[in-house]
Amino acid sequence: MPGGLSLGAGGILAGTPTTAGTFTFTAAASTADGCLGVATRSVSIVSPLPVLSASPTTLPFGPVALGASATSLVTLTNAGVAPLVLNASAPISGADASQFQVTMPATLTVAPGTSTTASVVFTPTTTGAKSATLTITSNGGTATIALAGTGVVPASGAGIVISEFRTRGTAGGNDEFVEIYNNTASPIDISGWKLLGSSNTAPTGSRATVHPPIPCYLDTPISCSSIRPPPATR
């Protein structure tokens, strides 16, 4: 039964509703001779004002490497019957507020029954658990979203893939290379990496060792200490 309403003995639903939404209830009626009737009914309560609803109310970003970012969206819905106007300023508060950034939608007016999204980015600068609270205000109420994430040290070598290699090119055994690619958003230190090779007449041995500085083909001799992430257009 909707809050603020009650069903009287005469079967009349009356009162002042306090919550918008669709509610389903079951009513039973009996007669003096013992006959019983049961029926299920639904009633929709519509607010004459805009109503701000946010989903989800918690954004868990999980572990994110230092120097990288993760993005999540908050859906903002107008559950009322009048236009909802969002405030452009959406403050983030808490001890780790600086680790999170929010971008509100370009259009701040939301028609009844429609939705828009705000974008939240988590960019940890130190390791450890981070938390903050995002507050979105409007003419239809306030929504608070709990933000959480963990800054972690990038795993050395994680995200490195072999993108191309060649053995015995036009110049024979000396015409060989292995190209490696950084498939992440952060530089990765590969100093000390080795390229090993073997043949049917010799045991496995070191073919190359990574030494500073750049650039980066794993051939012989090799000169490369770190691989930067790919450009945004790649």
Summary of the structure (lengths in Angstrom):
residues: 234
radius of gyration: 31.0
end to end distance: 56.5
largest distance: 105.8
contacts: 615
relative contact order: 0.13
helix: 1%
strand: 50%
